[in-house]
Amino acid sequence: MSTPQRPSAATRRVIGVAPPPGREPSPLDGGLPWVSGVLAAVQAVVLSLAVAVVPAVAVFVVTSADPSNAGVLWTRSVQIGAGLWLLAHGVPLGPVTLAPLGLTAIAWYTTYASARRSARPTPSAFLAGLATYVALVVLVAVADPMTVGHVARAVPGALAVGAVGLGTGMLRRGDSQDLRHRIGGPWSTLPAWLRAGAAAGAVAAGVLVVLAALTAAGWVLAGRSQVAAVVHGLGLDTIGGIVLAVAELGYAPNLVAWAGAWLAGPGFAVGAGSHFGPDTVVAGPLPAVPLLGALPTDLQAGGPSRLAPVLLIVAGLLAGAVLHRRLASARAWEPAAAAGVTGLVAGLLVAAGVAAAGGAAGTGRMAAVGAAVWAVAGLAAAAAALGAAAVALPADRLVRAAVRAAVRRGVRRPAADVTESSASSAERREPAGTR
């Protein structure tokens, strides 16, 4: 019986080599990096545009036998779907400027997924992909007769969606170490208190989004009977109900942003002259849209609802806990400065969300929909800064040491003044002949 031979050293070394870092395989590996960015942007535009156009075409096909649709070409449904897709990028659709943020989120996700799957994580791929994405959005705006007069409005929205989607997608790839180093290098040169404050500000804004989502869900549950009544009054068939449900989901994130404005205190408006806030509700005539049936009523205003802004302080306290864990302060003033940065970042993020969720839903009084951006952002920033400071400052050892030193100096100073005053009095009482 032969003895099995041991593998050679070379074989053992090959077997023992660690596998390469895991990443998503791409069919574009080996090509020019910028080409991968271009193709990823094209893929993202096609996928997200299909999400808006395909349902519109399907509705046209189903309703094409209706006599009221006689003479309407199928290209009209394509124009409507493309117009909604452009509206999600900030391009007005006639008098409507209220963007469906749900569709914006889909556009971002398709860009993110395409970049993570196909784009090479290099600066040239990112810039080429971003330029391609913006160019394609502008091209669609030029080709759609409903938006051709607002082509310039396509650039900012396309830049925002494309940059965030492509950037996050590339950074999530397993072979993005070089790109992460390029970004992390300048970021690491910033002061530690500035970086910790920025991260805590993002946490505060995220907590506020969660609280707003829970509040919006509570509104939907409380107003489900009103929503059902609106749906029943519309008398929709199955296809119409499905289309309406999809459209409602497109504006669900807007309702969350309005709930955040409600929590902050200033509230929001759905139509000129209306006001939905924790203190009072003034609701004017509203369109027959089921989602609007979930808006808070005057029965939910006042009383405990007035304490809703306190929840922003809770978000600030959680951000303060994150700030304390991330910041190893070298000077006593750094926690206070970091808390200020926390409020600033949280306020800017809230301002961006509230601004994106507002606009015009039509003409007349419906031209005013949304919240006062800077009033909401200012209150959110103040609450985040105060909450973060309430946790981070007492927990920091340098701050505690500085406070103790200040207290000791304050105690010693009056004692020294008393001693000096006593000595002066004794000198004045001492007879002149005894000196």
C-alpha positions in Angstrom: 0.0 0.0 0.0 1.5 3.3 -1.1 1.8 6.1 1.4 0.0 9.3 0.3 2.5 12.1 -0.5 2.4 15.3 1.4 1.6 18.4 -0.7 4.6 20.4 -1.6 5.4 23.7 0.0 4.4 25.6 -3.1 1.1 23.9 -3.1 0.6 24.7 0.6 1.4 28.3 -0.1 -1.2 28.5 -2.9 -3.9 26.9 -0.8 -3.1 29.2 2.1 -3.4 32.4 0.2 -6.2 34.5 1.4 -9.0 35.1 -1.1 -9.1 38.5 -2.7 -11.3 41.1 -1.1 -14.9 40.3 -1.9 -16.7 42.6 -4.4 -19.5 42.4 -6.9 -18.2 41.1 -10.2 -18.8 43.4 -13.1 -18.9 42.6 -16.8 -17.2 45.9 -17.4 -14.0 44.9 -15.5 -10.9 45.5 -17.6 -12.5 48.3 -19.6 -11.9 52.0 -19.3 -13.1 53.2 -15.9 -15.0 56.2 -17.2 -17.0 54.0 -19.6 -18.3 52.0 -16.7 -19.6 55.2 -15.1 -21.4 56.2 -18.3 -23.0 52.8 -18.7 -24.1 52.7 -15.0 -25.8 56.1 -15.5 -27.6 55.0 -18.6 -28.8 51.9 -16.8 -30.0 53.9 -13.9 -32.0 56.3 -16.1 -33.6 53.5 -18.1 -34.6 51.6 -15.0 -36.0 54.6 -13.0 -37.8 56.0 -16.1 -39.4 52.6 -16.8 -40.8 52.6 -13.2 -42.8 55.8 -14.1 -43.5 55.1 -17.8 -44.5 51.4 -17.8 -47.5 51.9 -15.4 -48.7 54.9 -17.4 -48.6 52.8 -20.6 -50.3 49.9 -18.9 -53.2 52.2 -17.8 -53.5 53.4 -21.4 -53.7 49.9 -22.7 -56.4 48.9 -20.2 -58.5 52.0 -20.7 -58.0 52.3 -24.5 -61.5 50.8 -25.2 -63.1 53.7 -23.3 -64.8 56.0 -25.8 -63.6 59.0 -23.9 -60.0 58.0 -24.8 -60.7 57.9 -28.5 -58.1 59.8 -30.4 -55.6 59.7 -27.6 -52.3 58.3 -28.7 -50.3 55.9 -26.5 -47.4 58.4 -26.7 -49.4 60.6 -24.4 -49.1 58.1 -21.6 -45.3 58.1 -22.2 -45.2 61.8 -21.9 -47.2 61.7 -18.6 -44.9 59.0 -17.2 -41.8 60.9 -18.2 -43.2 64.1 -16.8 -43.8 62.5 -13.4 -40.2 61.2 -13.5 -38.9 64.6 -14.3 -41.1 66.1 -11.5 -39.3 63.8 -9.2 -36.1 65.5 -10.3 -37.5 69.0 -9.6 -38.7 69.8 -13.1 -42.2 71.5 -13.0 -45.1 69.6 -14.6 -47.3 72.5 -15.7 -48.3 74.4 -12.6 -47.3 71.5 -10.4 -43.9 71.7 -8.7 -44.6 69.4 -5.7 -42.1 66.6 -6.3 -43.1 63.0 -5.5 -40.2 62.1 -3.2 -41.1 58.4 -3.3 -40.2 58.4 -7.0 -37.1 60.5 -6.3 -36.1 57.8 -3.8 -36.6 55.2 -6.6 -34.4 57.2 -9.0 -31.7 57.4 -6.3 -31.9 53.7 -5.6 -31.6 52.7 -9.2 -28.6 55.0 -9.6 -27.1 53.5 -6.4 -27.7 49.9 -7.5 -26.3 50.5 -11.0 -23.2 52.1 -9.7 -22.6 49.4 -7.1 -23.1 46.7 -9.8 -21.3 48.2 -12.8 -19.3 51.3 -12.1 -15.6 51.2 -11.4 -14.9 53.1 -8.2 -12.7 55.9 -9.7 -13.1 59.6 -9.9 -13.2 59.5 -13.7 -16.0 57.0 -13.6 -17.9 59.1 -11.1 -17.6 62.3 -13.1 -18.4 60.6 -16.4 -21.4 58.9 -14.8 -22.7 62.1 -13.2 -22.3 64.1 -16.5 -24.1 61.3 -18.4 -27.0 61.2 -15.8 -27.5 65.0 -16.0 -27.3 65.0 -19.8 -29.9 62.2 -20.1 -32.3 64.0 -17.6 -32.0 67.2 -19.6 -32.5 65.2 -22.9 -35.8 63.8 -21.5 -36.9 67.2 -20.4 -36.2 68.6 -23.9 -38.1 65.7 -25.6 -41.2 65.9 -23.4 -43.5 68.7 -24.6 -44.9 69.0 -21.0 -41.6 70.1 -19.6 -39.7 71.6 -22.5 -40.0 75.1 -21.0 -38.3 74.1 -17.8 -35.1 72.4 -19.0 -32.8 74.4 -16.8 -34.7 73.2 -13.7 -33.6 69.6 -14.6 -29.9 70.3 -13.8 -29.9 70.8 -10.0 -32.2 67.8 -9.3 -30.2 65.5 -11.6 -27.0 66.6 -10.0 -28.3 65.9 -6.5 -29.8 62.5 -7.4 -26.9 61.4 -9.6 -24.1 62.5 -7.2 -25.6 60.9 -4.1 -26.6 57.7 -6.0 -23.4 57.2 -7.9 -21.2 58.2 -5.0 -22.9 55.9 -2.4 -23.0 53.0 -4.9 -19.3 53.2 -5.8 -18.3 53.5 -2.1 -20.3 50.4 -1.3 -18.3 48.3 -3.7 -15.7 45.9 -2.3 -12.9 47.3 -4.4 -13.5 50.9 -3.4 -10.6 51.2 -1.0 -8.7 53.7 -3.1 -11.8 55.9 -3.6 -12.5 55.8 0.1 -8.9 56.8 0.8 -9.2 59.8 -1.5 -12.4 60.9 0.3 -11.3 59.9 3.8 -7.9 61.7 3.5 -9.3 65.3 3.4 -12.0 64.3 5.9 -9.5 63.0 8.4 -7.6 66.3 8.3 -10.6 68.1 9.8 -10.6 68.7 13.6 -12.0 65.8 15.6 -14.7 67.9 17.2 -15.9 69.0 13.8 -16.1 65.4 12.4 -17.8 64.2 15.6 -20.3 67.0 15.5 -21.2 66.4 11.8 -21.8 62.7 12.5 -23.9 63.5 15.5 -25.9 66.0 13.5 -26.7 63.3 10.9 -27.9 61.1 13.7 -30.1 63.8 15.1 -31.7 64.3 11.6 -32.1 60.6 11.2 -33.9 60.2 14.6 -36.2 63.1 13.6 -37.1 61.3 10.4 -38.0 58.1 12.3 -40.1 60.1 14.7 -41.8 61.9 11.8 -42.5 58.6 10.1 -44.1 57.2 13.2 -46.2 60.3 13.5 -47.3 60.1 9.9 -48.2 56.4 10.4 -50.3 57.5 13.4 -52.1 60.0 11.3 -52.9 57.4 8.7 -54.3 55.0 11.3 -56.3 57.8 13.0 -57.8 59.0 9.7 -58.3 55.7 8.0 -62.1 56.1 7.9 -61.8 59.5 6.2 -59.3 58.0 3.7 -61.7 55.2 3.0 -64.6 57.6 2.5 -62.6 59.6 -0.1 -61.7 56.4 -2.0 -65.3 55.3 -2.0 -66.4 58.7 -3.2 -64.1 58.6 -6.2 -65.8 55.4 -7.5 -62.6 54.0 -9.0 -62.3 50.6 -10.7 -59.6 48.2 -10.0 -57.0 49.7 -12.4 -57.8 53.2 -11.2 -57.4 52.1 -7.6 -54.0 50.6 -8.3 -52.8 53.7 -10.1 -54.1 55.9 -7.3 -52.4 53.7 -4.7 -49.0 54.0 -6.5 -49.4 57.7 -6.8 -50.2 58.0 -3.1 -47.0 56.0 -2.3 -45.0 58.5 -4.4 -46.0 61.3 -2.1 -45.8 59.3 1.2 -42.3 60.7 2.0 -43.7 64.2 1.6 -46.2 63.4 4.3 -43.3 62.3 6.5 -41.6 65.6 5.9 -44.7 67.5 6.8 -45.0 65.4 10.0 -41.5 66.5 10.9 -42.5 70.2 10.5 -45.5 69.4 12.7 -43.2 68.0 15.4 -40.9 71.0 15.2 -43.9 73.3 16.0 -44.3 75.6 13.0 -46.5 73.0 11.2 -47.3 73.1 7.5 -49.9 74.2 5.0 -51.9 72.4 2.3 -53.3 75.3 0.5 -53.1 79.0 1.1 -54.7 80.0 4.4 -54.5 76.5 5.9 -52.4 75.5 8.9 -51.7 72.1 10.4 -49.7 72.4 13.6 -49.6 70.9 17.1 -51.3 74.0 18.6 -54.1 74.5 16.1 -55.5 73.2 12.8 -57.1 75.5 10.2 -58.1 73.3 7.2 -59.6 74.8 4.1 -61.1 73.0 1.2 -58.9 70.1 0.0 -58.8 68.1 -3.2 -60.4 64.6 -3.2 -57.1 62.9 -2.6 -57.1 60.0 -0.1 -53.7 60.8 1.3 -55.0 64.2 2.5 -57.6 62.4 4.5 -54.8 61.4 6.9 -53.9 65.0 7.8 -54.4 65.9 11.5 -57.7 67.4 12.5 -58.6 70.0 15.1 -59.3 67.2 17.5 -55.6 66.3 17.5 -54.5 69.9 18.0 -53.8 71.4 21.4 -53.5 69.6 24.7 -50.7 67.0 24.8 -49.9 67.8 21.1 -48.4 71.1 22.2 -45.5 69.1 23.7 -44.6 67.5 20.4 -41.5 69.8 20.0 -40.0 68.1 23.1 -39.4 65.1 20.9 -36.8 67.1 19.0 -34.9 67.4 22.3 -35.0 63.6 22.5 -33.3 63.5 19.1 -30.7 65.9 20.3 -30.0 63.8 23.5 -29.4 60.7 21.3 -27.1 62.7 19.1 -25.3 63.9 22.3 -24.7 60.3 23.3 -23.2 59.6 19.8 -21.1 62.8 20.1 -19.7 61.8 23.5 -18.7 58.3 22.2 -17.0 59.7 19.1 -15.2 62.7 20.6 -12.0 62.4 22.6 -11.7 66.1 23.4 -8.3 67.7 23.9 -9.6 71.0 25.1 -12.5 71.9 27.3 -14.3 74.0 24.7 -14.4 71.3 22.0 -17.6 69.5 23.3 -19.5 72.8 23.1 -18.2 73.5 19.6 -19.1 70.0 18.5 -22.6 70.5 19.9 -22.9 73.6 17.8 -21.8 71.7 14.7 -24.4 69.0 15.6 -27.2 71.6 15.5 -25.9 73.2 12.3 -25.7 69.9 10.4 -29.1 68.7 11.7 -30.6 72.0 10.7 -29.2 71.9 7.2 -30.4 68.4 6.6 -33.9 69.2 7.9 -34.0 72.3 5.7 -33.1 70.2 2.6 -35.8 67.7 3.4 -38.5 70.2 4.2 -37.7 72.3 1.1 -37.8 69.2 -1.2 -41.2 68.2 0.3 -42.9 71.5 -0.6 -44.1 73.2 -3.7 -47.2 73.9 -5.7 -49.9 71.2 -6.2 -51.8 73.3 -8.7 -53.0 76.8 -9.2 -54.9 79.1 -6.8 -54.7 78.3 -3.2 -53.1 74.9 -3.9 -50.0 76.8 -5.1 -48.8 76.9 -1.4 -48.1 73.4 0.0 -45.4 72.6 2.5 -43.8 74.2 5.6 -41.7 77.3 6.4 -38.2 75.8 5.7 -36.0 78.0 7.9 -38.4 78.2 10.8 -38.5 74.4 11.0 -34.8 74.0 10.4 -33.9 76.6 13.0 -36.0 74.9 15.7 -34.6 71.5 14.7 -31.0 72.9 14.9 -31.6 74.6 18.3 -33.1 71.4 19.7 -30.3 69.2 18.4 -27.6 71.6 19.7 -29.2 71.9 23.2 -29.8 68.2 23.5 -26.3 67.3 22.4 -24.8 69.8 24.8 -26.9 68.5 27.6 -25.3 65.1 27.2 -21.9 65.7 25.9 -20.8 68.6 28.2 -21.5 67.0 31.6 -20.0 63.7 30.4 -16.7 65.2 29.3 -13.9 65.0 31.8 -12.2 68.2 30.6 -15.4 70.2 30.9 -16.0 68.8 34.4 -12.4 69.7 35.4 -12.8 73.2 34.0 -16.1 73.7 35.9 -14.5 72.5 39.1 -11.5 74.8 38.6 -13.8 77.8 38.0 -15.9 77.0 41.1 -12.7 76.8 43.2 -11.5 80.1 41.8 -14.9 81.6 42.6 -14.8 80.3 46.2 -11.2 81.4 46.8 -11.8 84.9 45.4 -14.4 85.9 48.0 -12.3 84.4 50.8 -9.3 86.4 49.7 -11.4 89.6 49.5 -12.7 88.9 53.0 -9.1 88.4 54.4 -7.8 91.5 52.6 -10.8 93.5 53.9 -10.2 92.3 57.5 -6.5 93.3 57.3 -7.3 96.8 56.1 -9.9 97.2 58.9 -7.3 96.1 61.5 -4.8 98.6 60.2 -7.3 101.4 60.4 -8.2 100.5 64.0 -4.6 100.3 65.2 -3.5 103.5 67.1 -0.9 105.6 65.4 1.6 105.5 68.3 1.8 101.7 68.3 3.0 101.5 64.7 
